[in-house]
Amino acid sequence: MRIIYAGSPEFAVPALQALINSDHNVVAVLTQPDRPAGRGRKLTPPPVKVLAEANRLLVLQPQSLRDKAVQQQLCDLRPDCMVVVAYGLILPQTVLDIPRYGCVNLHASLLPRHRGAAPVQAAILEGDAMTGVCLMQMEAGLDTGPVLLTEKTDIGSYETTGELTARLADIGQDLLMRGLPALAADKLTPQAQADDGASYAGKIAKAEANIDWVLSATEIAQRIRAFNPWPVAQTLLNGQQFRVWRAITDDGLIDQGHPGEVIELSAAGLVVQAGSGVLILQEVQLPGKPRVAIQELPGVRDLSGTVLGV
């Protein structure tokens, strides 16, 4: 098929690579405009653009798809299908109607659960045991279209957003490669999404990364996993910003102090009292310093009795 691919972040790279390696013809790649990133605020292209340009594909970076000239450009490409993977712009009905087989979307959740921009983080935050990827026929609503194919996977007990996203990206490319020929052969049965059980996962705000030690150890551990690699869970240690990259819980340990109080340095890590249960910090970071295992943190053996977050 003649395919327009629309995607932006690293999650969207494996599916584009799979299309490039296939017999399909990627006639254009839609991606977000280059934006400042990093400490130097250097103008940086989306990962999908980097791959597309390395393969000499036509790259389009419109600010909006409501522009009539952009819509005409897409029409002139005569696409059979548009594949959308974490693109980041709304597709108006005019664009949805352009391809012969419509527009399909790879979404990293088990729809209708966790529609929206941050489905992977939401699955971890809410303690879901399972997630997956859906290939969905797109319509005007936000992630409300009928589901064409689904692949499920368990969420690892200590899996972070970064790790789970990478796995789901690989699952998604396989799902897409199975789905496109079936779509062209009219061998897929669209399943309408039920309203029951639908939920929305909005964008993560940086302020959400601040650890509230009154929460249970389980809730805090989920937040630490969900916010790795961004925005990274953080608290205060003796007035300094203190990032927590990895932590675990231990049901065998009993409550021993006030929320946020450091109990001890054990073989497993730094034991900290939560609102209920205890959290064991294992990988941390101080301002301007690299991430380190907790045992490598300067002065860590003298922290017993210190209260984090104040």
C-alpha positions as CSV (number, residue, x, y, z in Angstrom):
1,M,0.0,0.0,0.0
2,R,0.9,3.7,-0.4
3,I,1.2,4.9,3.2
4,I,1.5,8.2,4.9
5,Y,3.1,7.7,8.3
6,A,2.4,10.1,11.1
7,G,4.4,9.8,14.3
8,S,6.9,11.8,16.4
9,P,8.6,10.2,19.5
10,E,10.8,7.2,20.0
11,F,7.8,5.0,20.5
12,A,6.8,5.6,16.8
13,V,10.2,4.6,15.4
14,P,10.0,0.8,15.3
15,A,6.7,0.8,13.4
16,L,8.1,3.2,10.8
17,Q,11.2,1.0,10.5
18,A,9.0,-2.0,10.0
19,L,7.2,-0.2,7.1
20,I,10.5,0.8,5.6
21,N,11.7,-2.8,5.6
22,S,8.4,-4.0,4.1
23,D,7.0,-4.0,0.6
24,H,4.8,-1.1,1.5
25,N,5.6,2.3,0.0
26,V,5.9,5.1,2.6
27,V,5.1,8.1,0.4
28,A,5.5,10.7,3.2
29,V,6.2,11.0,6.9
30,L,4.2,13.5,9.0
31,T,5.9,14.5,12.3
32,Q,6.0,17.3,14.8
33,P,8.0,20.5,14.1
34,D,11.6,20.6,15.5
35,R,11.6,22.0,19.0
36,P,14.2,23.2,21.6
37,A,15.4,20.5,23.9
38,G,18.0,19.9,26.6
39,R,19.9,22.4,28.7
40,G,21.1,24.3,25.7
41,R,17.6,24.5,24.2
42,K,19.0,23.4,20.9
43,L,16.5,22.9,18.1
44,T,16.0,19.1,18.0
45,P,14.1,17.0,15.4
46,P,11.7,14.3,16.5
47,P,13.1,10.8,16.4
48,V,10.8,9.8,13.6
49,K,12.2,12.6,11.4
50,V,15.7,11.4,12.0
51,L,14.8,7.9,10.8
52,A,12.8,9.2,7.9
53,E,15.5,11.5,6.6
54,A,18.1,8.7,7.0
55,N,16.0,6.7,4.6
56,R,15.4,9.7,2.2
57,L,11.7,9.8,2.8
58,L,9.6,13.0,2.2
59,V,9.1,14.7,5.7
60,L,6.3,17.1,6.4
61,Q,6.1,19.1,9.6
62,P,3.0,21.2,9.5
63,Q,1.9,23.2,12.6
64,S,-1.7,22.1,11.9
65,L,-3.5,19.6,9.6
66,R,-6.4,22.1,9.3
67,D,-4.4,24.1,6.7
68,K,-6.1,23.6,3.3
69,A,-2.8,23.6,1.5
70,V,-1.5,20.8,3.7
71,Q,-4.7,18.8,3.1
72,Q,-4.3,19.2,-0.6
73,Q,-0.6,18.0,-0.4
74,L,-1.8,14.9,1.4
75,C,-4.5,14.3,-1.2
76,D,-1.9,14.6,-4.0
77,L,0.1,11.8,-2.4
78,R,-2.8,9.4,-3.1
79,P,-2.4,7.3,0.0
80,D,-4.1,4.0,0.5
81,C,-3.7,4.3,4.3
82,M,-2.4,6.7,6.9
83,V,-0.7,5.0,9.9
84,V,-0.7,7.2,13.0
85,V,1.6,6.4,16.0
86,A,1.8,9.0,18.8
87,Y,1.8,11.8,16.3
88,G,0.6,14.6,18.5
89,L,-1.7,16.6,16.2
90,I,-5.5,16.2,15.8
91,L,-6.6,14.8,12.5
92,P,-9.7,16.6,11.2
93,Q,-12.4,14.6,9.4
94,T,-11.1,16.0,6.1
95,V,-7.8,14.3,6.6
96,L,-9.3,11.1,8.0
97,D,-11.3,10.8,4.7
98,I,-8.3,11.1,2.4
99,P,-6.8,7.6,2.4
100,R,-8.7,4.8,0.6
101,Y,-8.6,2.6,3.7
102,G,-8.8,5.4,6.2
103,C,-6.4,6.2,9.0
104,V,-5.3,3.6,11.6
105,N,-3.7,4.3,14.9
106,L,-1.4,2.2,17.1
107,H,-2.4,3.0,20.7
108,A,-0.4,1.8,23.7
109,S,-3.3,0.6,25.9
110,L,-6.2,-1.9,26.0
111,L,-8.9,0.5,24.7
112,P,-11.2,1.8,25.9
113,R,-9.0,2.0,29.0
114,H,-6.4,4.8,29.1
115,R,-7.4,6.8,26.0
116,G,-5.3,9.9,25.6
117,A,-1.7,11.1,25.6
118,A,-0.1,9.1,28.5
119,P,-1.5,5.5,28.4
120,V,1.7,3.8,29.5
121,Q,2.2,6.1,32.6
122,A,-1.5,5.7,33.5
123,A,-1.3,1.9,33.4
124,I,1.6,1.9,35.8
125,L,0.2,4.6,38.0
126,E,-3.1,2.7,38.5
127,G,-1.4,-0.6,39.2
128,D,-2.7,-2.4,36.1
129,A,-1.4,-5.9,35.9
130,M,-1.8,-6.0,32.1
131,T,-1.7,-3.6,29.1
132,G,-1.1,-3.9,25.4
133,V,-1.4,-2.3,22.0
134,C,-4.5,-1.7,19.9
135,L,-4.7,-1.1,16.2
136,M,-7.7,1.2,15.9
137,Q,-9.6,2.6,12.9
138,M,-9.5,6.4,13.6
139,E,-12.6,8.6,13.8
140,A,-13.1,12.2,14.9
141,G,-13.3,11.3,18.7
142,L,-10.1,11.0,20.8
143,D,-9.1,7.3,20.6
144,T,-12.8,6.3,20.3
145,G,-12.6,4.5,17.0
146,P,-13.4,0.7,16.5
147,V,-10.5,-1.6,17.4
148,L,-9.2,-3.8,14.6
149,L,-6.5,-5.9,16.5
150,T,-5.2,-6.2,20.0
151,E,-2.1,-7.7,21.6
152,K,-1.9,-8.0,25.4
153,T,1.1,-8.2,27.7
154,D,1.7,-8.4,31.4
155,I,3.3,-5.4,33.1
156,G,6.5,-6.4,35.0
157,S,6.5,-5.8,38.8
158,Y,9.4,-3.3,38.5
159,E,9.0,-2.2,34.9
160,T,9.3,1.5,34.3
161,T,7.5,3.6,31.7
162,G,10.7,3.7,29.5
163,E,11.1,-0.1,29.6
164,L,7.4,-0.8,29.0
165,T,7.1,1.8,26.2
166,A,10.0,0.1,24.4
167,R,8.4,-3.3,24.7
168,L,5.0,-2.0,23.5
169,A,6.7,-0.3,20.5
170,D,8.0,-3.7,19.4
171,I,4.6,-5.3,20.0
172,G,3.0,-2.5,18.0
173,Q,5.2,-2.9,14.9
174,D,4.3,-6.6,14.8
175,L,0.6,-5.8,15.2
176,L,0.8,-3.3,12.4
177,M,2.5,-5.7,10.0
178,R,-0.2,-8.2,10.6
179,G,-3.0,-5.7,10.4
180,L,-2.2,-3.8,7.2
181,P,-2.6,-6.8,4.8
182,A,-5.7,-7.9,6.6
183,L,-7.1,-4.4,6.3
184,A,-6.5,-4.3,2.6
185,A,-8.0,-7.8,2.2
186,D,-11.1,-6.7,4.2
187,K,-10.4,-9.5,6.7
188,L,-10.6,-7.4,9.9
189,T,-13.8,-7.1,12.0
190,P,-13.9,-3.7,13.7
191,Q,-15.0,-3.9,17.3
192,A,-16.8,-0.9,18.7
193,Q,-15.4,0.4,22.0
194,A,-17.7,0.0,25.0
195,D,-18.3,3.2,27.0
196,D,-18.2,1.1,30.1
197,G,-14.6,1.0,31.4
198,A,-13.5,3.9,29.3
199,S,-10.9,6.2,30.9
200,Y,-8.7,9.1,29.8
201,A,-5.0,9.5,30.4
202,G,-4.0,13.1,30.2
203,K,-0.6,14.5,29.7
204,I,1.7,14.2,32.7
205,A,2.6,17.5,34.4
206,K,6.1,18.0,35.8
207,A,4.6,19.0,39.2
208,E,3.2,15.4,39.6
209,A,6.7,14.2,40.1
210,N,7.0,15.5,43.6
211,I,6.7,12.6,46.0
212,D,4.0,12.8,48.7
213,W,5.3,10.7,51.5
214,V,1.8,10.4,53.0
215,L,0.9,8.1,50.2
216,S,1.3,4.3,50.6
217,A,4.7,2.7,49.7
218,T,2.9,0.9,46.8
219,E,1.5,4.2,45.4
220,I,4.9,5.9,45.6
221,A,6.7,3.0,44.0
222,Q,4.2,3.1,41.1
223,R,4.7,6.8,40.7
224,I,8.5,6.4,40.6
225,R,8.2,3.7,37.9
226,A,5.6,5.8,35.9
227,F,7.8,8.9,36.0
228,N,11.0,7.1,34.8
229,P,12.4,8.4,32.4
230,W,10.3,11.6,32.6
231,P,9.6,13.8,34.6
232,V,11.5,11.6,37.3
233,A,10.1,11.4,40.8
234,Q,11.7,13.8,43.2
235,T,11.7,14.9,46.8
236,L,13.9,17.0,49.1
237,L,17.0,15.8,50.9
238,N,18.4,18.3,53.4
239,G,16.9,21.1,51.2
240,Q,18.3,19.7,47.9
241,Q,16.4,18.3,45.0
242,F,16.7,14.5,45.3
243,R,15.6,12.5,42.3
244,V,14.5,8.9,42.8
245,W,14.9,6.7,39.7
246,R,14.2,3.3,41.2
247,A,12.6,2.0,44.3
248,I,10.9,-1.2,45.5
249,T,8.6,-2.2,48.4
250,D,9.0,-5.0,50.9
251,D,5.8,-6.3,52.5
252,G,7.9,-8.0,55.2
253,L,9.0,-4.7,56.7
254,I,6.8,-3.1,59.3
255,D,6.0,0.7,59.8
256,Q,8.8,2.2,61.9
257,G,8.6,6.0,61.6
258,H,6.9,9.1,60.2
259,P,6.2,9.5,56.5
260,G,9.4,10.4,54.7
261,E,11.7,9.4,57.6
262,V,14.8,7.4,56.7
263,I,14.9,4.2,58.8
264,E,18.2,2.6,57.7
265,L,20.5,1.6,54.9
266,S,19.9,-2.1,54.3
267,A,21.5,-4.4,51.8
268,A,18.5,-3.8,49.5
269,G,18.7,0.0,49.7
270,L,17.7,3.1,51.7
271,V,14.6,2.2,53.8
272,V,12.1,5.1,54.0
273,Q,8.8,5.2,55.8
274,A,5.7,6.0,53.7
275,G,2.2,6.8,54.8
276,S,1.7,3.1,55.1
277,G,4.4,0.5,54.4
278,V,8.1,1.3,53.7
279,L,9.9,2.1,50.4
280,I,13.4,1.0,49.5
281,L,15.2,3.6,47.4
282,Q,17.7,1.9,45.0
283,E,18.8,4.4,42.4
284,V,19.0,8.2,43.0
285,Q,20.4,11.5,41.8
286,L,21.5,14.8,43.3
287,P,21.5,18.0,41.4
288,G,24.3,18.2,38.8
289,K,25.4,14.6,39.6
290,P,24.9,11.4,37.7
291,R,22.4,8.7,38.7
292,V,24.0,6.3,41.2
293,A,23.1,3.2,43.2
294,I,22.0,4.4,46.6
295,Q,25.1,2.8,48.3
296,E,27.2,5.2,46.2
297,L,25.5,8.3,47.5
298,P,27.9,10.5,49.6
299,G,26.9,10.4,53.3
300,V,24.2,7.8,52.8
301,R,25.1,5.9,56.0
302,D,24.5,9.0,58.1
303,L,20.9,9.6,56.9
304,S,19.0,7.6,59.5
305,G,16.4,9.8,61.1
306,T,16.5,12.3,58.2
307,V,13.0,13.3,56.9
308,L,12.7,13.5,53.1
309,G,10.5,16.1,51.5
310,V,11.2,19.0,53.9
